[in-house]
């Protein structure tokens, strides 16, 4: 992986992490206020699972690229 690609990778990984944080915060807010119904929580948890899979795909890609050896650091 080229050194100049690191900021792009950080941005790509940050997107699902932020989506996970926001979904969890929203669900907690609803729970604490007593406004969380099952369908709302199911939607938020599904979004968290989806974004976690997205982040895991990015990490897998990074590992795969790392196994190929350094490229023009």
BATOR-988503 format. One line per field, with one value per atom (N, C-alpha, C): residue number from 1; chain; atom name; x, y, z. Coordinates in steps of 0.05 Angstrom, whole numbers, plus 5000, padded with zeros to 4 digits. Layout:
N
num c(NUM|...)
cadena c(A|...)
atomo c(CA|...)
u c(X|...)
v c(Y|...)
w c(Z|...)
This chain:
73
num c(1|1|1|2|2|2|3|3|3|4|4|4|5|5|5|6|6|6|7|7|7|8|8|8|9|9|9|10|10|10|11|11|11|12|12|12|13|13|13|14|14|14|15|15|15|16|16|16|17|17|17|18|18|18|19|19|19|20|20|20|21|21|21|22|22|22|23|23|23|24|24|24|25|25|25|26|26|26|27|27|27|28|28|28|29|29|29|30|30|30|31|31|31|32|32|32|33|33|33|34|34|34|35|35|35|36|36|36|37|37|37|38|38|38|39|39|39|40|40|40|41|41|41|42|42|42|43|43|43|44|44|44|45|45|45|46|46|46|47|47|47|48|48|48|49|49|49|50|50|50|51|51|51|52|52|52|53|53|53|54|54|54|55|55|55|56|56|56|57|57|57|58|58|58|59|59|59|60|60|60|61|61|61|62|62|62|63|63|63|64|64|64|65|65|65|66|66|66|67|67|67|68|68|68|69|69|69|70|70|70|71|71|71|72|72|72|73|73|73)
cadena c(A|A|A|A|A|A|A|A|A|A|A|A|A|A|A|A|A|A|A|A|A|A|A|A|A|A|A|A|A|A|A|A|A|A|A|A|A|A|A|A|A|A|A|A|A|A|A|A|A|A|A|A|A|A|A|A|A|A|A|A|A|A|A|A|A|A|A|A|A|A|A|A|A|A|A|A|A|A|A|A|A|A|A|A|A|A|A|A|A|A|A|A|A|A|A|A|A|A|A|A|A|A|A|A|A|A|A|A|A|A|A|A|A|A|A|A|A|A|A|A|A|A|A|A|A|A|A|A|A|A|A|A|A|A|A|A|A|A|A|A|A|A|A|A|A|A|A|A|A|A|A|A|A|A|A|A|A|A|A|A|A|A|A|A|A|A|A|A|A|A|A|A|A|A|A|A|A|A|A|A|A|A|A|A|A|A|A|A|A|A|A|A|A|A|A|A|A|A|A|A|A|A|A|A|A|A|A|A|A|A|A|A|A|A|A|A|A|A|A)
atomo c(N|CA|C|N|CA|C|N|CA|C|N|CA|C|N|CA|C|N|CA|C|N|CA|C|N|CA|C|N|CA|C|N|CA|C|N|CA|C|N|CA|C|N|CA|C|N|CA|C|N|CA|C|N|CA|C|N|CA|C|N|CA|C|N|CA|C|N|CA|C|N|CA|C|N|CA|C|N|CA|C|N|CA|C|N|CA|C|N|CA|C|N|CA|C|N|CA|C|N|CA|C|N|CA|C|N|CA|C|N|CA|C|N|CA|C|N|CA|C|N|CA|C|N|CA|C|N|CA|C|N|CA|C|N|CA|C|N|CA|C|N|CA|C|N|CA|C|N|CA|C|N|CA|C|N|CA|C|N|CA|C|N|CA|C|N|CA|C|N|CA|C|N|CA|C|N|CA|C|N|CA|C|N|CA|C|N|CA|C|N|CA|C|N|CA|C|N|CA|C|N|CA|C|N|CA|C|N|CA|C|N|CA|C|N|CA|C|N|CA|C|N|CA|C|N|CA|C|N|CA|C|N|CA|C|N|CA|C|N|CA|C|N|CA|C|N|CA|C|N|CA|C|N|CA|C)
u c(5017|5000|5018|5010|5026|5019|5038|5035|5012|5010|4989|4961|4959|4932|4921|4938|4930|4907|4909|4886|4860|4861|4837|4825|4843|4834|4823|4836|4825|4798|4793|4767|4747|4754|4735|4728|4746|4741|4725|4730|4716|4686|4679|4650|4633|4640|4623|4625|4648|4651|4633|4632|4614|4585|4578|4550|4542|4561|4556|4551|4569|4566|4540|4533|4508|4483|4483|4460|4458|4480|4480|4471|4481|4473|4443|4433|4405|4388|4396|4381|4381|4405|4407|4389|4389|4372|4343|4334|4306|4300|4318|4314|4311|4329|4329|4304|4293|4269|4243|4246|4223|4208|4221|4208|4219|4232|4243|4224|4213|4197|4214|4204|4219|4228|4210|4217|4240|4239|4260|4287|4286|4311|4322|4304|4312|4326|4315|4327|4354|4357|4383|4403|4396|4414|4422|4403|4410|4430|4426|4445|4473|4474|4500|4513|4498|4509|4520|4504|4512|4538|4540|4564|4588|4584|4605|4617|4599|4608|4624|4615|4629|4658|4660|4686|4704|4692|4707|4718|4701|4710|4735|4734|4757|4782|4779|4802|4813|4795|4803|4819|4809|4823|4851|4852|4878|4897|4888|4905|4914|4896|4903|4924|4921|4941|4968|4967|4991|5006|4992|5005|5020|5012|5026|5052|5058|5083|5081|5100|5098|5101|5086|5086|5095|5117|5127|5121|5131|5126|5135)
v c(4977|5000|5025|5043|5068|5086|5101|5119|5139|5149|5169|5157|5131|5118|5116|5120|5117|5136|5162|5180|5171|5160|5150|5126|5108|5085|5093|5112|5122|5133|5148|5160|5138|5118|5096|5080|5076|5061|5078|5104|5122|5124|5122|5124|5103|5077|5057|5060|5067|5070|5093|5115|5137|5129|5114|5105|5086|5069|5051|5068|5087|5104|5119|5131|5146|5128|5105|5087|5078|5072|5064|5087|5111|5134|5139|5138|5143|5122|5097|5076|5080|5087|5092|5115|5137|5160|5151|5136|5127|5109|5091|5073|5089|5108|5124|5142|5150|5167|5150|5124|5107|5107|5116|5118|5097|5076|5056|5032|5029|5005|4984|4960|4938|4942|4953|4957|4978|4999|5019|5007|4992|4980|4959|4944|4925|4939|4961|4976|4987|4997|5008|4986|4963|4941|4929|4928|4919|4938|4964|4983|4979|4974|4969|4944|4923|4898|4904|4918|4924|4940|4960|4977|4963|4944|4928|4910|4899|4882|4899|4923|4941|4947|4953|4958|4933|4910|4885|4880|4886|4883|4900|4925|4943|4932|4922|4910|4886|4869|4846|4854|4875|4885|4896|4910|4920|4898|4877|4854|4840|4838|4825|4841|4867|4885|4883|4880|4878|4852|4831|4806|4806|4825|4828|4841|4852|4866|4896|4911|4940|4949|4970|4981|5009|5016|5043|5061|5054|5070|5098)
w c(5000|5000|5000|4984|4982|5005|5014|5037|5033|5008|5003|5003|5003|5004|5033|5052|5080|5088|5081|5088|5075|5051|5038|5053|5061|5077|5103|5117|5142|5139|5118|5112|5107|5091|5085|5110|5128|5152|5172|5172|5190|5184|5159|5152|5166|5164|5178|5208|5218|5247|5258|5243|5251|5249|5228|5225|5248|5257|5280|5305|5309|5333|5334|5311|5310|5314|5302|5305|5335|5347|5375|5393|5388|5405|5402|5377|5373|5387|5386|5399|5429|5440|5469|5477|5461|5468|5469|5449|5448|5472|5478|5501|5527|5531|5555|5558|5535|5536|5535|5533|5532|5506|5484|5458|5438|5448|5430|5427|5404|5399|5385|5384|5373|5344|5328|5299|5296|5313|5312|5320|5342|5352|5332|5319|5299|5276|5267|5245|5252|5276|5285|5288|5299|5302|5275|5257|5230|5216|5220|5209|5221|5247|5260|5249|5245|5233|5205|5189|5162|5161|5177|5178|5189|5208|5219|5197|5181|5159|5138|5134|5115|5126|5151|5163|5162|5167|5166|5138|5118|5090|5084|5094|5090|5104|5128|5142|5127|5117|5101|5077|5063|5040|5047|5069|5078|5084|5097|5103|5078|5059|5033|5019|5019|5007|5022|5048|5064|5058|5052|5046|5020|5002|4976|4979|5002|5008|5003|5013|5010|4981|4974|4947|4948|4938|4935|4958|4982|5006|5004)
